[in-house]
Amino acid sequence: MKKVTVEEAVGHVLAYDITEVNREKGTKGRAYKRGHIIQESELEHLKSLGRRTVFIEDGNDSGVHEDDAARITAPLAAGENISYDKEPVEGKISFFAEIDGLFKIDEERLFEINMLGTTSLPSIHNNMGVNKGKQVAAFRIIPLICEKEVMDKMRVILEKPLFSIKPFRTKTASLLVTGSEVYEGKIKDGFKSIIEAKLKQYGIELIEYRIVPDEMDIVVSAVSEMAEKSDLVITTGGTSVDPDDITAQAMANAGVVYEMKGTPIQPGNNMTVGYLNDVPVCAIPAAALHFTATSFDILFPRMLAGEKITKEDLAKLAHGGLCHFCKKCVYPICPFGRG
């Protein structure tokens, strides 16, 4: 690779992608692709892009070109249900979810890669629920050329894939609304439409919706029956400290095992997650009626992927577990619940 003036580059092969930014159109993209033979008619355009000199191919490269570094890294980093660009653009290659599911990444090895100094591999947060087609990561090297030793280290770090999409196992859900005031028609239930919208995002069918009074035997029976025919059971109401709030105890009486009552997350402190014969059963507090995102939204994708939520998992979520209560909620594109 050799640096020359744009005039000297005419007739030679461009050694890298050249970017063009058009502020009027609000666009940024590749103006000239690596391998392009520069023409004299293009000199004024190159100069308008701020290029007085460029790199051309001369066959003397001793390192690894940015495009080749991306081509080497992509198949090593991508795990199950991850696709990536066929070719780098401007030295960058992007990774995408091939299915709806839970994004999983080895954060320690991600740190190792970015500590190499010349490599850049950002990603979305671990344990985010994603839909098919979502970009989850990107890679490039910072310089145009890196030393071969850098890529040798990358191969060692990436001896196994760095990230993957864990498929959602949940196909059906049941919703149990508890509360004598709702059962008797004194208050209209507000949970059904909210929960249905969250289920629909990932293609989950609500197969049963039931309203029951605050009576222990009735709630216990309902939880047990729903767990037999659903992949997920969601209960609402009866989660606070009032004496009539029996939902968590009813879950336990039905055989639901949970490590922790409540969560260190606000809003949604009183959410409880447990399992009845491997079927997740969760009690959602009234916060879900008033806030777009609560503890339920943070844990929901992990439950859909079949992960068991432990006491340790919940304790770790305390860091970042306080919502910013923005006037306009943009969750999940925010730090809430990211640990």
C-alpha positions as a Markdown table, in Angstrom:
| # | Residue | x | y | z |
|---|---|---|---|---|
| 1 | Met | 0.0 | 0.0 | 0.0 |
| 2 | Lys | 1.3 | 3.4 | -1.0 |
| 3 | Lys | 0.3 | 7.0 | -0.2 |
| 4 | Val | 0.1 | 9.3 | -3.3 |
| 5 | Thr | -1.6 | 12.4 | -4.4 |
| 6 | Val | -5.0 | 12.0 | -6.1 |
| 7 | Glu | -3.4 | 13.1 | -9.4 |
| 8 | Glu | -0.8 | 10.4 | -9.1 |
| 9 | Ala | -3.5 | 7.9 | -8.2 |
| 10 | Val | -5.2 | 8.1 | -11.6 |
| 11 | Gly | -5.2 | 4.7 | -13.2 |
| 12 | His | -4.2 | 2.9 | -10.0 |
| 13 | Val | -6.2 | 0.6 | -7.7 |
| 14 | Leu | -7.7 | 2.2 | -4.5 |
| 15 | Ala | -6.5 | 0.4 | -1.4 |
| 16 | Tyr | -9.5 | 1.2 | 0.9 |
| 17 | Asp | -13.1 | 2.5 | 0.9 |
| 18 | Ile | -13.5 | 6.2 | 0.8 |
| 19 | Thr | -16.5 | 7.7 | 2.7 |
| 20 | Glu | -18.8 | 10.5 | 1.6 |
| 21 | Val | -20.9 | 12.6 | 4.1 |
| 22 | Asn | -23.7 | 14.7 | 2.6 |
| 23 | Arg | -25.1 | 16.9 | 5.4 |
| 24 | Glu | -27.8 | 18.4 | 3.1 |
| 25 | Lys | -29.2 | 14.9 | 2.4 |
| 26 | Gly | -28.3 | 13.6 | 5.9 |
| 27 | Thr | -26.5 | 10.6 | 4.4 |
| 28 | Lys | -23.1 | 8.9 | 5.0 |
| 29 | Gly | -21.8 | 6.1 | 2.9 |
| 30 | Arg | -19.2 | 4.7 | 0.7 |
| 31 | Ala | -18.2 | 6.9 | -2.3 |
| 32 | Tyr | -15.4 | 4.7 | -3.7 |
| 33 | Lys | -14.8 | 1.0 | -3.0 |
| 34 | Arg | -11.5 | -0.7 | -2.3 |
| 35 | Gly | -10.3 | -2.1 | -5.7 |
| 36 | His | -11.8 | 0.8 | -7.7 |
| 37 | Ile | -9.5 | 2.2 | -10.4 |
| 38 | Ile | -9.3 | 5.9 | -10.0 |
| 39 | Gln | -10.3 | 8.0 | -13.0 |
| 40 | Glu | -9.2 | 11.5 | -13.9 |
| 41 | Ser | -12.8 | 12.6 | -14.1 |
| 42 | Glu | -13.1 | 11.8 | -10.4 |
| 43 | Leu | -10.4 | 14.1 | -9.1 |
| 44 | Glu | -12.6 | 17.1 | -8.4 |
| 45 | His | -15.1 | 14.9 | -6.5 |
| 46 | Leu | -12.3 | 13.4 | -4.4 |
| 47 | Lys | -11.0 | 16.8 | -3.6 |
| 48 | Ser | -14.5 | 17.9 | -2.6 |
| 49 | Leu | -14.4 | 15.1 | -0.1 |
| 50 | Gly | -11.3 | 16.5 | 1.4 |
| 51 | Arg | -8.9 | 14.1 | -0.2 |
| 52 | Arg | -5.6 | 15.4 | -1.5 |
| 53 | Thr | -3.8 | 12.1 | -1.0 |
| 54 | Val | -5.0 | 8.5 | -1.0 |
| 55 | Phe | -3.7 | 5.0 | -0.5 |
| 56 | Ile | -3.2 | 2.8 | -3.6 |
| 57 | Glu | -2.3 | -0.9 | -3.9 |
| 58 | Asp | 1.3 | -1.6 | -4.5 |
| 59 | Gly | 1.6 | -5.2 | -3.4 |
| 60 | Asn | 3.9 | -4.5 | -0.4 |
| 61 | Asp | 1.5 | -4.8 | 2.5 |
| 62 | Ser | 3.0 | -6.6 | 5.5 |
| 63 | Gly | 0.0 | -6.3 | 7.8 |
| 64 | Val | -3.7 | -7.2 | 7.7 |
| 65 | His | -6.0 | -4.8 | 5.8 |
| 66 | Glu | -9.2 | -3.6 | 7.5 |
| 67 | Asp | -11.4 | -5.6 | 5.1 |
| 68 | Asp | -9.4 | -8.8 | 5.6 |
| 69 | Ala | -9.5 | -8.3 | 9.4 |
| 70 | Ala | -13.3 | -8.1 | 9.2 |
| 71 | Arg | -13.5 | -11.2 | 7.0 |
| 72 | Ile | -11.4 | -13.1 | 9.4 |
| 73 | Thr | -13.3 | -12.0 | 12.5 |
| 74 | Ala | -16.9 | -12.4 | 11.3 |
| 75 | Pro | -17.2 | -16.2 | 11.1 |
| 76 | Leu | -15.2 | -16.7 | 14.3 |
| 77 | Ala | -17.3 | -14.3 | 16.4 |
| 78 | Ala | -20.8 | -15.3 | 15.1 |
| 79 | Gly | -22.5 | -18.1 | 16.9 |
| 80 | Glu | -25.9 | -19.7 | 16.5 |
| 81 | Asn | -28.6 | -17.8 | 14.8 |
| 82 | Ile | -26.3 | -14.9 | 13.9 |
| 83 | Ser | -25.7 | -13.6 | 10.4 |
| 84 | Tyr | -23.3 | -11.0 | 9.1 |
| 85 | Asp | -22.6 | -8.8 | 6.1 |
| 86 | Lys | -21.2 | -10.8 | 3.1 |
| 87 | Glu | -18.6 | -8.1 | 2.6 |
| 88 | Pro | -17.2 | -5.3 | 4.7 |
| 89 | Val | -18.2 | -1.7 | 3.9 |
| 90 | Glu | -15.7 | 1.0 | 4.9 |
| 91 | Gly | -13.8 | -1.6 | 6.8 |
| 92 | Lys | -16.8 | -2.5 | 9.0 |
| 93 | Ile | -18.9 | -5.6 | 9.2 |
| 94 | Ser | -22.2 | -5.9 | 11.0 |
| 95 | Phe | -23.9 | -8.8 | 12.8 |
| 96 | Phe | -27.7 | -9.5 | 12.9 |
| 97 | Ala | -30.2 | -11.7 | 14.7 |
| 98 | Glu | -31.5 | -14.5 | 12.4 |
| 99 | Ile | -34.5 | -15.2 | 14.7 |
| 100 | Asp | -36.5 | -13.7 | 17.5 |
| 101 | Gly | -34.7 | -14.6 | 20.7 |
| 102 | Leu | -32.3 | -13.6 | 23.5 |
| 103 | Phe | -29.0 | -12.0 | 22.7 |
| 104 | Lys | -26.1 | -13.7 | 24.6 |
| 105 | Ile | -22.5 | -12.5 | 24.6 |
| 106 | Asp | -19.4 | -13.4 | 26.6 |
| 107 | Glu | -18.7 | -10.0 | 28.2 |
| 108 | Glu | -15.2 | -11.1 | 29.5 |
| 109 | Arg | -14.0 | -12.1 | 26.0 |
| 110 | Leu | -15.5 | -9.0 | 24.5 |
| 111 | Phe | -13.4 | -6.9 | 26.9 |
| 112 | Glu | -10.3 | -8.9 | 25.9 |
| 113 | Ile | -10.9 | -8.1 | 22.2 |
| 114 | Asn | -11.3 | -4.4 | 22.8 |
| 115 | Met | -8.2 | -4.3 | 25.0 |
| 116 | Leu | -6.1 | -5.3 | 22.0 |
| 117 | Gly | -6.0 | -1.6 | 21.1 |
| 118 | Thr | -6.5 | -1.7 | 17.4 |
| 119 | Thr | -9.8 | -3.7 | 17.3 |
| 120 | Ser | -13.3 | -2.3 | 17.8 |
| 121 | Leu | -16.2 | -4.6 | 18.5 |
| 122 | Pro | -19.2 | -2.9 | 20.2 |
| 123 | Ser | -22.4 | -4.8 | 20.8 |
| 124 | Ile | -25.9 | -4.3 | 22.3 |
| 125 | His | -26.3 | -5.4 | 25.9 |
| 126 | Asn | -26.3 | -9.0 | 27.0 |
| 127 | Asn | -29.7 | -10.6 | 27.7 |
| 128 | Met | -31.7 | -8.2 | 25.4 |
| 129 | Gly | -34.7 | -9.6 | 23.6 |
| 130 | Val | -34.4 | -9.1 | 19.9 |
| 131 | Asn | -36.5 | -9.6 | 16.8 |
| 132 | Lys | -35.2 | -11.1 | 13.6 |
| 133 | Gly | -33.0 | -8.7 | 11.6 |
| 134 | Lys | -31.9 | -6.6 | 14.6 |
| 135 | Gln | -28.2 | -5.5 | 14.4 |
| 136 | Val | -26.5 | -6.9 | 17.5 |
| 137 | Ala | -22.8 | -6.1 | 17.0 |
| 138 | Ala | -20.2 | -4.6 | 14.6 |
| 139 | Phe | -16.5 | -5.1 | 14.0 |
| 140 | Arg | -13.7 | -3.1 | 12.5 |
| 141 | Ile | -10.0 | -2.3 | 13.2 |
| 142 | Ile | -9.2 | 1.3 | 13.9 |
| 143 | Pro | -6.2 | 1.7 | 11.6 |
| 144 | Leu | -6.3 | 0.8 | 7.9 |
| 145 | Ile | -3.7 | -1.9 | 8.5 |
| 146 | Cys | -3.0 | -3.9 | 11.7 |
| 147 | Glu | -0.2 | -6.2 | 12.6 |
| 148 | Lys | -0.7 | -9.9 | 11.9 |
| 149 | Glu | -0.1 | -10.6 | 15.6 |
| 150 | Val | -3.3 | -8.8 | 16.4 |
| 151 | Met | -5.3 | -11.2 | 14.3 |
| 152 | Asp | -3.4 | -14.1 | 15.8 |
| 153 | Lys | -4.6 | -13.0 | 19.2 |
| 154 | Met | -8.1 | -12.5 | 17.9 |
| 155 | Arg | -8.1 | -16.1 | 16.7 |
| 156 | Val | -7.1 | -17.3 | 20.2 |
| 157 | Ile | -9.8 | -15.2 | 21.9 |
| 158 | Leu | -12.4 | -16.4 | 19.4 |
| 159 | Glu | -11.6 | -20.1 | 19.6 |
| 160 | Lys | -15.4 | -20.4 | 20.2 |
| 161 | Pro | -18.1 | -18.0 | 19.1 |
| 162 | Leu | -18.5 | -14.7 | 21.0 |
| 163 | Phe | -22.2 | -14.2 | 20.7 |
| 164 | Ser | -25.4 | -16.0 | 19.7 |
| 165 | Ile | -29.2 | -15.7 | 19.8 |
| 166 | Lys | -31.0 | -18.1 | 22.2 |
| 167 | Pro | -34.3 | -19.0 | 20.6 |
| 168 | Phe | -37.5 | -18.2 | 22.5 |
| 169 | Arg | -39.2 | -21.5 | 23.7 |
| 170 | Thr | -42.4 | -19.9 | 24.9 |
| 171 | Lys | -45.3 | -20.2 | 22.4 |
| 172 | Thr | -48.3 | -19.8 | 24.7 |
| 173 | Ala | -49.2 | -17.9 | 27.8 |
| 174 | Ser | -52.1 | -17.6 | 30.3 |
| 175 | Leu | -53.0 | -14.5 | 32.2 |
| 176 | Leu | -54.6 | -14.7 | 35.7 |
| 177 | Val | -55.9 | -11.4 | 37.1 |
| 178 | Thr | -56.5 | -11.6 | 40.9 |
| 179 | Gly | -58.6 | -9.1 | 42.9 |
| 180 | Ser | -62.1 | -9.3 | 44.3 |
| 181 | Glu | -62.7 | -5.7 | 43.3 |
| 182 | Val | -62.0 | -6.7 | 39.6 |
| 183 | Tyr | -63.9 | -10.0 | 39.9 |
| 184 | Glu | -67.0 | -8.2 | 41.2 |
| 185 | Gly | -66.8 | -5.6 | 38.5 |
| 186 | Lys | -66.1 | -2.7 | 40.7 |
| 187 | Ile | -62.8 | -2.0 | 38.9 |
| 188 | Lys | -62.1 | -2.7 | 35.2 |
| 189 | Asp | -59.1 | -4.8 | 34.5 |
| 190 | Gly | -56.3 | -2.8 | 32.8 |
| 191 | Phe | -53.7 | -5.6 | 32.5 |
| 192 | Lys | -55.0 | -7.6 | 29.6 |
| 193 | Ser | -54.3 | -5.2 | 26.8 |
| 194 | Ile | -50.9 | -4.3 | 28.2 |
| 195 | Ile | -49.8 | -7.9 | 28.6 |
| 196 | Glu | -51.2 | -8.9 | 25.2 |
| 197 | Ala | -49.1 | -6.2 | 23.5 |
| 198 | Lys | -45.9 | -7.5 | 25.2 |
| 199 | Leu | -46.7 | -11.1 | 24.2 |
| 200 | Lys | -47.5 | -10.1 | 20.6 |
| 201 | Gln | -44.1 | -8.5 | 20.2 |
| 202 | Tyr | -42.6 | -12.0 | 20.2 |
| 203 | Gly | -45.4 | -13.9 | 18.6 |
| 204 | Ile | -46.8 | -15.5 | 21.8 |
| 205 | Glu | -50.4 | -16.5 | 21.9 |
| 206 | Leu | -52.5 | -15.7 | 25.0 |
| 207 | Ile | -54.6 | -18.9 | 25.3 |
| 208 | Glu | -56.4 | -18.2 | 28.5 |
| 209 | Tyr | -57.5 | -15.1 | 30.4 |
| 210 | Arg | -59.2 | -15.5 | 33.8 |
| 211 | Ile | -60.3 | -13.1 | 36.6 |
| 212 | Val | -60.6 | -14.6 | 40.1 |
| 213 | Pro | -61.3 | -13.2 | 43.6 |
| 214 | Asp | -58.7 | -12.9 | 46.4 |
| 215 | Glu | -59.5 | -16.4 | 47.7 |
| 216 | Met | -56.5 | -18.7 | 48.3 |
| 217 | Asp | -58.0 | -22.0 | 47.1 |
| 218 | Ile | -59.3 | -20.4 | 43.9 |
| 219 | Val | -56.0 | -18.7 | 43.1 |
| 220 | Val | -54.0 | -21.9 | 43.8 |
| 221 | Ser | -56.2 | -24.0 | 41.5 |
| 222 | Ala | -56.0 | -21.4 | 38.7 |
| 223 | Val | -52.2 | -21.2 | 38.8 |
| 224 | Ser | -52.0 | -25.0 | 38.8 |
| 225 | Glu | -54.4 | -25.4 | 35.9 |
| 226 | Met | -52.8 | -22.8 | 33.8 |
| 227 | Ala | -49.3 | -24.2 | 34.3 |
| 228 | Glu | -50.5 | -27.5 | 32.9 |
| 229 | Lys | -51.5 | -26.0 | 29.5 |
| 230 | Ser | -49.3 | -22.9 | 29.1 |
| 231 | Asp | -45.6 | -22.3 | 28.5 |
| 232 | Leu | -45.9 | -19.2 | 30.7 |
| 233 | Val | -48.3 | -18.1 | 33.5 |
| 234 | Ile | -48.6 | -14.4 | 34.3 |
| 235 | Thr | -50.6 | -13.3 | 37.4 |
| 236 | Thr | -51.5 | -9.7 | 38.3 |
| 237 | Gly | -52.7 | -8.0 | 41.4 |
| 238 | Gly | -52.2 | -9.0 | 45.0 |
| 239 | Thr | -48.5 | -8.4 | 45.2 |
| 240 | Ser | -48.1 | -5.7 | 47.8 |
| 241 | Val | -48.1 | -5.8 | 51.6 |
| 242 | Asp | -51.9 | -5.5 | 52.2 |
| 243 | Pro | -53.4 | -8.5 | 54.1 |
| 244 | Asp | -55.7 | -9.3 | 51.2 |
| 245 | Asp | -52.7 | -9.6 | 48.8 |
| 246 | Ile | -52.2 | -13.3 | 48.7 |
| 247 | Thr | -50.8 | -13.9 | 45.1 |
| 248 | Ala | -47.2 | -14.8 | 46.1 |
| 249 | Gln | -48.4 | -17.1 | 48.8 |
| 250 | Ala | -50.9 | -18.7 | 46.5 |
| 251 | Met | -48.1 | -19.3 | 43.9 |
| 252 | Ala | -46.1 | -21.1 | 46.6 |
| 253 | Asn | -49.1 | -23.2 | 47.7 |
| 254 | Ala | -49.6 | -24.2 | 44.1 |
| 255 | Gly | -46.0 | -25.6 | 44.1 |
| 256 | Val | -44.3 | -22.6 | 42.5 |
| 257 | Val | -40.6 | -22.4 | 43.6 |
| 258 | Tyr | -39.0 | -19.0 | 43.8 |
| 259 | Glu | -35.8 | -17.9 | 45.3 |
| 260 | Met | -36.8 | -14.3 | 46.1 |
| 261 | Lys | -40.0 | -12.5 | 46.7 |
| 262 | Gly | -39.8 | -9.2 | 44.9 |
| 263 | Thr | -36.9 | -7.7 | 43.0 |
| 264 | Pro | -34.4 | -4.8 | 43.6 |
| 265 | Ile | -35.8 | -3.0 | 40.6 |
| 266 | Gln | -38.0 | 0.1 | 40.4 |
| 267 | Pro | -40.6 | 0.3 | 39.1 |
| 268 | Gly | -41.7 | -3.3 | 39.8 |
| 269 | Asn | -40.2 | -4.1 | 43.2 |
| 270 | Asn | -43.0 | -6.5 | 44.0 |
| 271 | Met | -42.6 | -8.7 | 41.0 |
| 272 | Thr | -42.0 | -12.4 | 41.9 |
| 273 | Val | -40.7 | -15.0 | 39.4 |
| 274 | Gly | -40.8 | -18.7 | 40.1 |
| 275 | Tyr | -41.2 | -22.1 | 38.4 |
| 276 | Leu | -43.8 | -24.8 | 38.5 |
| 277 | Asn | -42.5 | -28.0 | 36.8 |
| 278 | Asp | -40.2 | -25.8 | 34.7 |
| 279 | Val | -43.1 | -23.5 | 33.7 |
| 280 | Pro | -42.3 | -19.9 | 34.6 |
| 281 | Val | -44.9 | -18.3 | 36.8 |
| 282 | Cys | -44.6 | -14.6 | 37.6 |
| 283 | Ala | -46.7 | -12.1 | 39.6 |
| 284 | Ile | -46.7 | -8.6 | 38.1 |
| 285 | Pro | -47.4 | -5.6 | 40.4 |
| 286 | Ala | -49.6 | -2.6 | 39.6 |
| 287 | Ala | -46.6 | -0.6 | 38.4 |
| 288 | Ala | -47.0 | -2.3 | 35.0 |
| 289 | Leu | -50.3 | -0.3 | 34.6 |
| 290 | His | -48.6 | 3.0 | 35.0 |
| 291 | Phe | -45.1 | 2.6 | 33.5 |
| 292 | Thr | -44.1 | 1.5 | 30.1 |
| 293 | Ala | -41.1 | -0.6 | 31.4 |
| 294 | Thr | -40.9 | -2.4 | 34.7 |
| 295 | Ser | -39.0 | -5.3 | 36.2 |
| 296 | Phe | -41.2 | -7.6 | 34.1 |
| 297 | Asp | -39.9 | -6.2 | 30.9 |
| 298 | Ile | -36.3 | -6.7 | 32.0 |
| 299 | Leu | -36.8 | -10.4 | 32.9 |
| 300 | Phe | -39.5 | -11.2 | 30.3 |
| 301 | Pro | -37.1 | -12.1 | 27.4 |
| 302 | Arg | -35.0 | -14.4 | 29.6 |
| 303 | Met | -38.1 | -16.3 | 30.7 |
| 304 | Leu | -39.2 | -16.7 | 27.1 |
| 305 | Ala | -35.8 | -18.3 | 26.3 |
| 306 | Gly | -36.2 | -20.8 | 29.1 |
| 307 | Glu | -33.6 | -19.3 | 31.5 |
| 308 | Lys | -34.1 | -19.8 | 35.2 |
| 309 | Ile | -34.0 | -16.4 | 37.1 |
| 310 | Thr | -32.0 | -16.8 | 40.3 |
| 311 | Lys | -31.6 | -14.7 | 43.4 |
| 312 | Glu | -28.1 | -13.8 | 42.2 |
| 313 | Asp | -29.5 | -12.6 | 38.8 |
| 314 | Leu | -32.0 | -10.4 | 40.6 |
| 315 | Ala | -29.4 | -9.0 | 43.0 |
| 316 | Lys | -27.1 | -8.0 | 40.1 |
| 317 | Leu | -29.9 | -6.1 | 38.4 |
| 318 | Ala | -29.9 | -3.6 | 41.3 |
| 319 | His | -27.1 | -1.8 | 39.5 |
| 320 | Gly | -29.0 | 0.0 | 36.8 |
| 321 | Gly | -32.3 | -1.2 | 38.2 |
| 322 | Leu | -33.6 | 2.2 | 38.9 |
| 323 | Cys | -35.6 | 3.7 | 36.0 |
| 324 | His | -34.8 | 7.2 | 34.8 |
| 325 | Phe | -38.5 | 7.9 | 34.6 |
| 326 | Cys | -38.1 | 9.8 | 31.3 |
| 327 | Lys | -41.0 | 11.9 | 30.1 |
| 328 | Lys | -41.0 | 9.8 | 26.9 |
| 329 | Cys | -40.0 | 6.2 | 27.5 |
| 330 | Val | -37.7 | 4.7 | 24.9 |
| 331 | Tyr | -37.1 | 1.3 | 26.6 |
| 332 | Pro | -35.4 | -1.0 | 25.8 |
| 333 | Ile | -33.0 | 1.5 | 24.1 |
| 334 | Cys | -31.9 | 2.8 | 27.5 |
| 335 | Pro | -29.7 | 1.7 | 30.5 |
| 336 | Phe | -32.6 | 0.5 | 32.6 |
| 337 | Gly | -32.0 | -3.0 | 33.9 |
| 338 | Arg | -28.7 | -3.5 | 32.0 |
| 339 | Gly | -26.7 | -4.4 | 35.1 |
